[in-house]
Amino acid sequence: MDKKRILLIASYDGSLIRFRGDFIKSLVDSGFEVFAAAPSFAKKNSQDIKKLGATPIEFNLQRTGLNPLKDFKSIKELKSIIKDNKIDLVFPYTVKPVIYGSMAANMCKVPVVSLITGLGYTFTGLTKKARTLQRFNETLYKLSIRKNRSIVFQNRDDYQLFLDRNVISKEQNVDFVSGSGINLKKFRFKEKNASDKVSFLFIARLIKEKGVALYTEAAKILKKKYPQTEFHVIGAPEISPSAISLEELDELHKEGVIIFHGKQSNIEEHLHKTDIFVLPSYYREGLPRTTLEANACGNPIITTDSVGCREAVKEGVNGFLIEPQNLDALIKPMEYFITNPNKIKEMGINSRTYAEERFDVNIINNDLIEIINKALN
């Protein structure tokens, strides 16, 4: 029997390895022939895709902004990829791949299982621009995903929003998974030891919506009161109106307020070396990968009681949920851990238990493959 051919579509080649590498391997091990499409493959990422047993394919995509001519070319290119490779099912994730991948597949009469990994800045509704983009994206979603065999959500808030905004109907076939899952063998558990020098870690895109500015403000206040405490920041500077500048981060680093590491790949090591993971995001998240990694490594978590983020925390068990954009609300649990370091070990163990129960990548991938098999049948 011929192998069924699956096409994954991403907006960034690195995400196919970091977020979907285990999924690609599971698909290959399950007997599928896998093609992985993304714009501008780095040589290493292309090689890593091949090592997983899949075929990398480049296509042109403008990751941000709106350019109807370029976007139409992306759809046309994806149609050719689907036809030329005789694809049996398309699996796109993130906004543009879901919209344009679904359109291309529908034109080719090929089934689609689309994964909604979070709605991002556009659906925050925080600015006039965001609200305008939201209305535009809602229209594109309506046009593209209504015929999909399944729409997979990472949280029920996004599903409810799509219903409320009439993007999909209640009759539409939907499924739910707990994020991208985490490889519990790669992100190993390490028990925390009580210490007078409590350390916090922030990992995210360095934009205000992810909470970096709030985190550095909290660091300024708490560092004066508890000089031994450390506040670590990992992330690469971005070109964005809401980005925190490299100069500001460097200055805070020189002043000893934060320890700025820049972009890092050895995330597990940094999680093991620090105590508590902090993500005060008010971005429209799916289920942040970093919170899953922190759970797996045994770090208590402080994050916002908002879409996507709240999924990673059992309040008071493995961390705390705070009101978004509220500095006092962030400082309170951070100070709690500084003054109660004995709770770090206990909550860290609870984080790992939660990861094993809910976020194991093998569970997530098995669920996704079951959804794909249903769609193919």
Buried (B, 14 or more C-beta within 10 A) or exposed (E): EEEBBBBBBBBBBBBBBBBBBBBBBBBBEBEBBBBBBBBEBEEEBBEBBEEBBBBBBBBEBBEEEEEEEEBEBBBBBBBEBBEEBEBBBBBBBBBBBBBBBBBBBBBBEBBBBBBBBBBBBBBBEBEEEBBEBBEEBBEBBBEBBBBBBBBBBBBEBBBEBBBEBEBBEEEBBBBEBBBBBBBBEEBBBBEBEEEEEBBBBBBBBBBBBBBBBBBBBBBEBBBEEBEEBBBBBBBEBBEBEBBBEBEBBBEBBEEEBBBBBBEEEEBBEBBBEBBBBBBBBBBBBBBBBBBBBBBBBBBBBBBBBBBBBBBBBBEEBBBBBBEBBBBEBBBBBBBBBBEEBEBBBEBBBBBBBBBBEBBBBBBBBBBBBEBBEEBBE
